Amino acid sequence: MRKILILAASLVLAACQQQAAAPAKVDTAAATDSIGKLESAQIAAINSRDPAGATAVYGDNAAFITNSGLTNGKDAIATFFKGFLTDPNVKIDYTSGAKMFSDDGTLAYSTATYTESYTDPATKKPITVKGSNLSVWRKQADGSWKLVGDSNADSPTG
């Protein structure tokens, strides 16, 4: 009987150790929804020419890449948007794509395609471009998400 109790206790302890070692399950549906809402809010802010709303999603040390180059830090990104959003031709149509999460649920990337209109700085004429976006998101201590890497590649459409 004693051997059976020791064996049972050993099995219970082994099961507890295995459960403790298993990573917490990430609620990707909720995280996908949260990130999607942030993307939508940012695009709405851009289309309404609201620089504060356009930059609210960025983390303090975010990197923002456009065809014009790399902008580092939320303050520098805010300066970019303040200038960019003075253009009366700015408009973005955005189609959100896949969102993938790290195993621990603290990092994610999202993809998108977009069509963007703005005034070409060289020609001073309206231009439309189609592009792809890759964004990197970091989960904050309060459970919210911040954009820490934002890369946009585009090409003129005519």
PyMOL commands that place a pseudoatom at each C-alpha (Angstrom):
pseudoatom trace, name=CA, resn=MET, resi=1, chain=A, elem=C, hetatm=0, pos=[0.000, 0.000, 0.000]
pseudoatom trace, name=CA, resn=ARG, resi=2, chain=A, elem=C, hetatm=0, pos=[2.809, 2.335, 0.884]
pseudoatom trace, name=CA, resn=LYS, resi=3, chain=A, elem=C, hetatm=0, pos=[4.399, 1.771, -2.548]
pseudoatom trace, name=CA, resn=ILE, resi=4, chain=A, elem=C, hetatm=0, pos=[1.117, 2.658, -4.247]
pseudoatom trace, name=CA, resn=LEU, resi=5, chain=A, elem=C, hetatm=0, pos=[0.844, 5.914, -2.235]
pseudoatom trace, name=CA, resn=ILE, resi=6, chain=A, elem=C, hetatm=0, pos=[4.435, 6.861, -3.072]
pseudoatom trace, name=CA, resn=LEU, resi=7, chain=A, elem=C, hetatm=0, pos=[3.833, 6.093, -6.752]
pseudoatom trace, name=CA, resn=ALA, resi=8, chain=A, elem=C, hetatm=0, pos=[0.597, 8.125, -6.770]
pseudoatom trace, name=CA, resn=ALA, resi=9, chain=A, elem=C, hetatm=0, pos=[2.293, 11.061, -5.037]
pseudoatom trace, name=CA, resn=SER, resi=10, chain=A, elem=C, hetatm=0, pos=[5.160, 10.884, -7.545]
pseudoatom trace, name=CA, resn=LEU, resi=11, chain=A, elem=C, hetatm=0, pos=[2.697, 10.972, -10.450]
pseudoatom trace, name=CA, resn=VAL, resi=12, chain=A, elem=C, hetatm=0, pos=[0.855, 13.962, -8.971]
pseudoatom trace, name=CA, resn=LEU, resi=13, chain=A, elem=C, hetatm=0, pos=[4.129, 15.836, -8.459]
pseudoatom trace, name=CA, resn=ALA, resi=14, chain=A, elem=C, hetatm=0, pos=[5.253, 15.041, -12.010]
pseudoatom trace, name=CA, resn=ALA, resi=15, chain=A, elem=C, hetatm=0, pos=[1.929, 16.267, -13.395]
pseudoatom trace, name=CA, resn=CYS, resi=16, chain=A, elem=C, hetatm=0, pos=[2.214, 19.514, -11.421]
pseudoatom trace, name=CA, resn=GLN, resi=17, chain=A, elem=C, hetatm=0, pos=[5.739, 20.086, -12.694]
pseudoatom trace, name=CA, resn=GLN, resi=18, chain=A, elem=C, hetatm=0, pos=[4.627, 19.524, -16.287]
pseudoatom trace, name=CA, resn=GLN, resi=19, chain=A, elem=C, hetatm=0, pos=[1.743, 21.978, -15.907]
pseudoatom trace, name=CA, resn=ALA, resi=20, chain=A, elem=C, hetatm=0, pos=[4.019, 24.610, -14.385]
pseudoatom trace, name=CA, resn=ALA, resi=21, chain=A, elem=C, hetatm=0, pos=[6.446, 24.266, -17.298]
pseudoatom trace, name=CA, resn=ALA, resi=22, chain=A, elem=C, hetatm=0, pos=[3.747, 24.745, -19.947]
pseudoatom trace, name=CA, resn=PRO, resi=23, chain=A, elem=C, hetatm=0, pos=[3.620, 28.334, -21.274]
pseudoatom trace, name=CA, resn=ALA, resi=24, chain=A, elem=C, hetatm=0, pos=[0.512, 30.374, -20.657]
pseudoatom trace, name=CA, resn=LYS, resi=25, chain=A, elem=C, hetatm=0, pos=[-1.905, 30.225, -23.546]
pseudoatom trace, name=CA, resn=VAL, resi=26, chain=A, elem=C, hetatm=0, pos=[-1.991, 33.470, -25.515]
pseudoatom trace, name=CA, resn=ASP, resi=27, chain=A, elem=C, hetatm=0, pos=[-5.432, 34.832, -26.370]
pseudoatom trace, name=CA, resn=THR, resi=28, chain=A, elem=C, hetatm=0, pos=[-4.566, 35.657, -29.978]
pseudoatom trace, name=CA, resn=ALA, resi=29, chain=A, elem=C, hetatm=0, pos=[-8.178, 36.453, -30.869]
pseudoatom trace, name=CA, resn=ALA, resi=30, chain=A, elem=C, hetatm=0, pos=[-8.368, 39.218, -28.260]
pseudoatom trace, name=CA, resn=ALA, resi=31, chain=A, elem=C, hetatm=0, pos=[-4.896, 40.512, -29.144]
pseudoatom trace, name=CA, resn=THR, resi=32, chain=A, elem=C, hetatm=0, pos=[-5.756, 40.498, -32.863]
pseudoatom trace, name=CA, resn=ASP, resi=33, chain=A, elem=C, hetatm=0, pos=[-8.904, 42.491, -32.095]
pseudoatom trace, name=CA, resn=SER, resi=34, chain=A, elem=C, hetatm=0, pos=[-6.985, 45.000, -29.951]
pseudoatom trace, name=CA, resn=ILE, resi=35, chain=A, elem=C, hetatm=0, pos=[-4.308, 45.561, -32.589]
pseudoatom trace, name=CA, resn=GLY, resi=36, chain=A, elem=C, hetatm=0, pos=[-6.947, 45.817, -35.331]
pseudoatom trace, name=CA, resn=LYS, resi=37, chain=A, elem=C, hetatm=0, pos=[-8.745, 48.561, -33.385]
pseudoatom trace, name=CA, resn=LEU, resi=38, chain=A, elem=C, hetatm=0, pos=[-5.482, 50.467, -32.951]
pseudoatom trace, name=CA, resn=GLU, resi=39, chain=A, elem=C, hetatm=0, pos=[-4.765, 50.200, -36.687]
pseudoatom trace, name=CA, resn=SER, resi=40, chain=A, elem=C, hetatm=0, pos=[-8.257, 51.474, -37.529]
pseudoatom trace, name=CA, resn=ALA, resi=41, chain=A, elem=C, hetatm=0, pos=[-7.968, 54.373, -35.094]
pseudoatom trace, name=CA, resn=GLN, resi=42, chain=A, elem=C, hetatm=0, pos=[-4.602, 55.376, -36.529]
pseudoatom trace, name=CA, resn=ILE, resi=43, chain=A, elem=C, hetatm=0, pos=[-5.858, 55.331, -40.133]
pseudoatom trace, name=CA, resn=ALA, resi=44, chain=A, elem=C, hetatm=0, pos=[-8.943, 57.345, -39.138]
pseudoatom trace, name=CA, resn=ALA, resi=45, chain=A, elem=C, hetatm=0, pos=[-6.678, 59.893, -37.442]
pseudoatom trace, name=CA, resn=ILE, resi=46, chain=A, elem=C, hetatm=0, pos=[-4.442, 60.136, -40.513]
pseudoatom trace, name=CA, resn=ASN, resi=47, chain=A, elem=C, hetatm=0, pos=[-7.423, 60.602, -42.824]
pseudoatom trace, name=CA, resn=SER, resi=48, chain=A, elem=C, hetatm=0, pos=[-8.797, 63.334, -40.550]
pseudoatom trace, name=CA, resn=ARG, resi=49, chain=A, elem=C, hetatm=0, pos=[-5.316, 64.945, -40.392]
pseudoatom trace, name=CA, resn=ASP, resi=50, chain=A, elem=C, hetatm=0, pos=[-4.950, 64.456, -36.637]
pseudoatom trace, name=CA, resn=PRO, resi=51, chain=A, elem=C, hetatm=0, pos=[-1.216, 64.107, -35.864]
pseudoatom trace, name=CA, resn=ALA, resi=52, chain=A, elem=C, hetatm=0, pos=[-1.774, 63.317, -32.165]
pseudoatom trace, name=CA, resn=GLY, resi=53, chain=A, elem=C, hetatm=0, pos=[-4.136, 60.470, -33.051]
pseudoatom trace, name=CA, resn=ALA, resi=54, chain=A, elem=C, hetatm=0, pos=[-1.819, 59.247, -35.807]
pseudoatom trace, name=CA, resn=THR, resi=55, chain=A, elem=C, hetatm=0, pos=[1.080, 58.903, -33.378]
pseudoatom trace, name=CA, resn=ALA, resi=56, chain=A, elem=C, hetatm=0, pos=[-0.786, 57.725, -30.266]
pseudoatom trace, name=CA, resn=VAL, resi=57, chain=A, elem=C, hetatm=0, pos=[-0.152, 54.075, -31.183]
pseudoatom trace, name=CA, resn=TYR, resi=58, chain=A, elem=C, hetatm=0, pos=[3.664, 54.379, -31.170]
pseudoatom trace, name=CA, resn=GLY, resi=59, chain=A, elem=C, hetatm=0, pos=[5.965, 53.407, -28.320]
pseudoatom trace, name=CA, resn=ASP, resi=60, chain=A, elem=C, hetatm=0, pos=[8.524, 55.947, -27.132]
pseudoatom trace, name=CA, resn=ASN, resi=61, chain=A, elem=C, hetatm=0, pos=[11.431, 54.275, -28.962]
pseudoatom trace, name=CA, resn=ALA, resi=62, chain=A, elem=C, hetatm=0, pos=[9.541, 53.213, -32.091]
pseudoatom trace, name=CA, resn=ALA, resi=63, chain=A, elem=C, hetatm=0, pos=[11.147, 53.053, -35.531]
pseudoatom trace, name=CA, resn=PHE, resi=64, chain=A, elem=C, hetatm=0, pos=[9.175, 54.301, -38.547]
pseudoatom trace, name=CA, resn=ILE, resi=65, chain=A, elem=C, hetatm=0, pos=[10.377, 53.491, -42.070]
pseudoatom trace, name=CA, resn=THR, resi=66, chain=A, elem=C, hetatm=0, pos=[9.060, 55.088, -45.255]
pseudoatom trace, name=CA, resn=ASN, resi=67, chain=A, elem=C, hetatm=0, pos=[10.590, 55.553, -48.695]
pseudoatom trace, name=CA, resn=SER, resi=68, chain=A, elem=C, hetatm=0, pos=[12.016, 58.793, -47.276]
pseudoatom trace, name=CA, resn=GLY, resi=69, chain=A, elem=C, hetatm=0, pos=[14.062, 56.895, -44.699]
pseudoatom trace, name=CA, resn=LEU, resi=70, chain=A, elem=C, hetatm=0, pos=[14.110, 55.930, -41.038]
pseudoatom trace, name=CA, resn=THR, resi=71, chain=A, elem=C, hetatm=0, pos=[12.588, 58.022, -38.245]
pseudoatom trace, name=CA, resn=ASN, resi=72, chain=A, elem=C, hetatm=0, pos=[13.426, 56.975, -34.671]
pseudoatom trace, name=CA, resn=GLY, resi=73, chain=A, elem=C, hetatm=0, pos=[11.415, 57.795, -31.566]
pseudoatom trace, name=CA, resn=LYS, resi=74, chain=A, elem=C, hetatm=0, pos=[7.828, 58.823, -30.956]
pseudoatom trace, name=CA, resn=ASP, resi=75, chain=A, elem=C, hetatm=0, pos=[8.671, 62.550, -30.848]
pseudoatom trace, name=CA, resn=ALA, resi=76, chain=A, elem=C, hetatm=0, pos=[10.402, 62.433, -34.253]
pseudoatom trace, name=CA, resn=ILE, resi=77, chain=A, elem=C, hetatm=0, pos=[7.520, 60.377, -35.682]
pseudoatom trace, name=CA, resn=ALA, resi=78, chain=A, elem=C, hetatm=0, pos=[5.074, 62.991, -34.348]
pseudoatom trace, name=CA, resn=THR, resi=79, chain=A, elem=C, hetatm=0, pos=[7.097, 65.710, -36.101]
pseudoatom trace, name=CA, resn=PHE, resi=80, chain=A, elem=C, hetatm=0, pos=[6.925, 63.709, -39.344]
pseudoatom trace, name=CA, resn=PHE, resi=81, chain=A, elem=C, hetatm=0, pos=[3.137, 63.368, -39.093]
pseudoatom trace, name=CA, resn=LYS, resi=82, chain=A, elem=C, hetatm=0, pos=[2.651, 67.043, -38.201]
pseudoatom trace, name=CA, resn=GLY, resi=83, chain=A, elem=C, hetatm=0, pos=[4.280, 67.991, -41.493]
pseudoatom trace, name=CA, resn=PHE, resi=84, chain=A, elem=C, hetatm=0, pos=[2.810, 65.179, -43.581]
pseudoatom trace, name=CA, resn=LEU, resi=85, chain=A, elem=C, hetatm=0, pos=[-0.766, 65.769, -42.443]
pseudoatom trace, name=CA, resn=THR, resi=86, chain=A, elem=C, hetatm=0, pos=[-0.759, 69.405, -43.558]
pseudoatom trace, name=CA, resn=ASP, resi=87, chain=A, elem=C, hetatm=0, pos=[-1.074, 68.044, -47.111]
pseudoatom trace, name=CA, resn=PRO, resi=88, chain=A, elem=C, hetatm=0, pos=[-4.740, 68.370, -48.214]
pseudoatom trace, name=CA, resn=ASN, resi=89, chain=A, elem=C, hetatm=0, pos=[-4.302, 65.375, -50.573]
pseudoatom trace, name=CA, resn=VAL, resi=90, chain=A, elem=C, hetatm=0, pos=[-3.420, 62.865, -47.835]
pseudoatom trace, name=CA, resn=LYS, resi=91, chain=A, elem=C, hetatm=0, pos=[-5.754, 59.862, -47.844]
pseudoatom trace, name=CA, resn=ILE, resi=92, chain=A, elem=C, hetatm=0, pos=[-5.110, 56.232, -46.979]
pseudoatom trace, name=CA, resn=ASP, resi=93, chain=A, elem=C, hetatm=0, pos=[-7.213, 53.184, -47.789]
pseudoatom trace, name=CA, resn=TYR, resi=94, chain=A, elem=C, hetatm=0, pos=[-5.897, 50.395, -45.572]
pseudoatom trace, name=CA, resn=THR, resi=95, chain=A, elem=C, hetatm=0, pos=[-6.574, 46.666, -45.623]
pseudoatom trace, name=CA, resn=SER, resi=96, chain=A, elem=C, hetatm=0, pos=[-5.383, 44.912, -42.495]
pseudoatom trace, name=CA, resn=GLY, resi=97, chain=A, elem=C, hetatm=0, pos=[-3.709, 41.545, -42.984]
pseudoatom trace, name=CA, resn=ALA, resi=98, chain=A, elem=C, hetatm=0, pos=[-2.299, 38.736, -40.863]
pseudoatom trace, name=CA, resn=LYS, resi=99, chain=A, elem=C, hetatm=0, pos=[-1.210, 39.115, -37.271]
pseudoatom trace, name=CA, resn=MET, resi=100, chain=A, elem=C, hetatm=0, pos=[1.312, 36.681, -35.792]
pseudoatom trace, name=CA, resn=PHE, resi=101, chain=A, elem=C, hetatm=0, pos=[2.319, 36.422, -32.124]
pseudoatom trace, name=CA, resn=SER, resi=102, chain=A, elem=C, hetatm=0, pos=[5.392, 35.331, -30.220]
pseudoatom trace, name=CA, resn=ASP, resi=103, chain=A, elem=C, hetatm=0, pos=[4.930, 32.204, -28.118]
pseudoatom trace, name=CA, resn=ASP, resi=104, chain=A, elem=C, hetatm=0, pos=[4.760, 34.259, -24.925]
pseudoatom trace, name=CA, resn=GLY, resi=105, chain=A, elem=C, hetatm=0, pos=[2.310, 36.762, -26.440]
pseudoatom trace, name=CA, resn=THR, resi=106, chain=A, elem=C, hetatm=0, pos=[4.441, 39.842, -25.759]
pseudoatom trace, name=CA, resn=LEU, resi=107, chain=A, elem=C, hetatm=0, pos=[5.349, 40.629, -29.369]
pseudoatom trace, name=CA, resn=ALA, resi=108, chain=A, elem=C, hetatm=0, pos=[3.356, 40.544, -32.575]
pseudoatom trace, name=CA, resn=TYR, resi=109, chain=A, elem=C, hetatm=0, pos=[3.686, 41.567, -36.156]
pseudoatom trace, name=CA, resn=SER, resi=110, chain=A, elem=C, hetatm=0, pos=[0.928, 42.621, -38.486]
pseudoatom trace, name=CA, resn=THR, resi=111, chain=A, elem=C, hetatm=0, pos=[0.790, 43.040, -42.228]
pseudoatom trace, name=CA, resn=ALA, resi=112, chain=A, elem=C, hetatm=0, pos=[-1.379, 45.232, -44.412]
pseudoatom trace, name=CA, resn=THR, resi=113, chain=A, elem=C, hetatm=0, pos=[-1.780, 46.616, -47.888]
pseudoatom trace, name=CA, resn=TYR, resi=114, chain=A, elem=C, hetatm=0, pos=[-2.721, 50.180, -48.619]
pseudoatom trace, name=CA, resn=THR, resi=115, chain=A, elem=C, hetatm=0, pos=[-3.367, 52.790, -51.258]
pseudoatom trace, name=CA, resn=GLU, resi=116, chain=A, elem=C, hetatm=0, pos=[-2.150, 56.236, -50.273]
pseudoatom trace, name=CA, resn=SER, resi=117, chain=A, elem=C, hetatm=0, pos=[-2.627, 59.598, -51.931]
pseudoatom trace, name=CA, resn=TYR, resi=118, chain=A, elem=C, hetatm=0, pos=[-0.566, 62.701, -51.182]
pseudoatom trace, name=CA, resn=THR, resi=119, chain=A, elem=C, hetatm=0, pos=[1.215, 65.586, -52.902]
pseudoatom trace, name=CA, resn=ASP, resi=120, chain=A, elem=C, hetatm=0, pos=[4.533, 64.580, -54.463]
pseudoatom trace, name=CA, resn=PRO, resi=121, chain=A, elem=C, hetatm=0, pos=[7.137, 66.907, -52.925]
pseudoatom trace, name=CA, resn=ALA, resi=122, chain=A, elem=C, hetatm=0, pos=[9.167, 66.984, -56.163]
pseudoatom trace, name=CA, resn=THR, resi=123, chain=A, elem=C, hetatm=0, pos=[6.372, 67.700, -58.654]
pseudoatom trace, name=CA, resn=LYS, resi=124, chain=A, elem=C, hetatm=0, pos=[3.848, 69.339, -56.286]
pseudoatom trace, name=CA, resn=LYS, resi=125, chain=A, elem=C, hetatm=0, pos=[1.167, 67.200, -57.968]
pseudoatom trace, name=CA, resn=PRO, resi=126, chain=A, elem=C, hetatm=0, pos=[-1.116, 64.606, -56.367]
pseudoatom trace, name=CA, resn=ILE, resi=127, chain=A, elem=C, hetatm=0, pos=[0.270, 61.084, -56.504]
pseudoatom trace, name=CA, resn=THR, resi=128, chain=A, elem=C, hetatm=0, pos=[-1.205, 57.731, -55.544]
pseudoatom trace, name=CA, resn=VAL, resi=129, chain=A, elem=C, hetatm=0, pos=[0.881, 54.797, -54.390]
pseudoatom trace, name=CA, resn=LYS, resi=130, chain=A, elem=C, hetatm=0, pos=[0.096, 51.216, -53.452]
pseudoatom trace, name=CA, resn=GLY, resi=131, chain=A, elem=C, hetatm=0, pos=[2.107, 49.600, -50.753]
pseudoatom trace, name=CA, resn=SER, resi=132, chain=A, elem=C, hetatm=0, pos=[2.611, 46.978, -48.107]
pseudoatom trace, name=CA, resn=ASN, resi=133, chain=A, elem=C, hetatm=0, pos=[3.092, 47.464, -44.408]
pseudoatom trace, name=CA, resn=LEU, resi=134, chain=A, elem=C, hetatm=0, pos=[4.851, 45.408, -41.750]
pseudoatom trace, name=CA, resn=SER, resi=135, chain=A, elem=C, hetatm=0, pos=[4.345, 46.538, -38.162]
pseudoatom trace, name=CA, resn=VAL, resi=136, chain=A, elem=C, hetatm=0, pos=[5.856, 45.198, -34.940]
pseudoatom trace, name=CA, resn=TRP, resi=137, chain=A, elem=C, hetatm=0, pos=[3.802, 45.518, -31.764]
pseudoatom trace, name=CA, resn=ARG, resi=138, chain=A, elem=C, hetatm=0, pos=[4.862, 45.121, -28.117]
pseudoatom trace, name=CA, resn=LYS, resi=139, chain=A, elem=C, hetatm=0, pos=[2.433, 44.287, -25.335]
pseudoatom trace, name=CA, resn=GLN, resi=140, chain=A, elem=C, hetatm=0, pos=[2.667, 46.764, -22.472]
pseudoatom trace, name=CA, resn=ALA, resi=141, chain=A, elem=C, hetatm=0, pos=[2.529, 45.996, -18.745]
pseudoatom trace, name=CA, resn=ASP, resi=142, chain=A, elem=C, hetatm=0, pos=[-1.099, 47.186, -18.643]
pseudoatom trace, name=CA, resn=GLY, resi=143, chain=A, elem=C, hetatm=0, pos=[-2.067, 44.747, -21.446]
pseudoatom trace, name=CA, resn=SER, resi=144, chain=A, elem=C, hetatm=0, pos=[-2.300, 47.398, -24.173]
pseudoatom trace, name=CA, resn=TRP, resi=145, chain=A, elem=C, hetatm=0, pos=[-0.241, 47.265, -27.374]
pseudoatom trace, name=CA, resn=LYS, resi=146, chain=A, elem=C, hetatm=0, pos=[2.220, 49.830, -28.746]
pseudoatom trace, name=CA, resn=LEU, resi=147, chain=A, elem=C, hetatm=0, pos=[3.651, 50.010, -32.229]
pseudoatom trace, name=CA, resn=VAL, resi=148, chain=A, elem=C, hetatm=0, pos=[7.461, 49.709, -31.957]
pseudoatom trace, name=CA, resn=GLY, resi=149, chain=A, elem=C, hetatm=0, pos=[8.360, 49.141, -35.615]
pseudoatom trace, name=CA, resn=ASP, resi=150, chain=A, elem=C, hetatm=0, pos=[6.455, 50.395, -38.649]
pseudoatom trace, name=CA, resn=SER, resi=151, chain=A, elem=C, hetatm=0, pos=[7.726, 49.812, -42.179]
pseudoatom trace, name=CA, resn=ASN, resi=152, chain=A, elem=C, hetatm=0, pos=[5.960, 50.951, -45.329]
pseudoatom trace, name=CA, resn=ALA, resi=153, chain=A, elem=C, hetatm=0, pos=[7.096, 50.061, -48.841]
pseudoatom trace, name=CA, resn=ASP, resi=154, chain=A, elem=C, hetatm=0, pos=[5.268, 51.644, -51.748]
pseudoatom trace, name=CA, resn=SER, resi=155, chain=A, elem=C, hetatm=0, pos=[5.478, 52.401, -55.434]
pseudoatom trace, name=CA, resn=PRO, resi=156, chain=A, elem=C, hetatm=0, pos=[3.666, 54.924, -57.648]
pseudoatom trace, name=CA, resn=THR, resi=157, chain=A, elem=C, hetatm=0, pos=[0.473, 53.772, -59.354]
pseudoatom trace, name=CA, resn=GLY, resi=158, chain=A, elem=C, hetatm=0, pos=[0.083, 56.630, -61.784]
for i in range(1, 158): cmd.bond("trace and resi %d" % i, "trace and resi %d" % (i + 1))
show_as sticks, trace
zoom trace
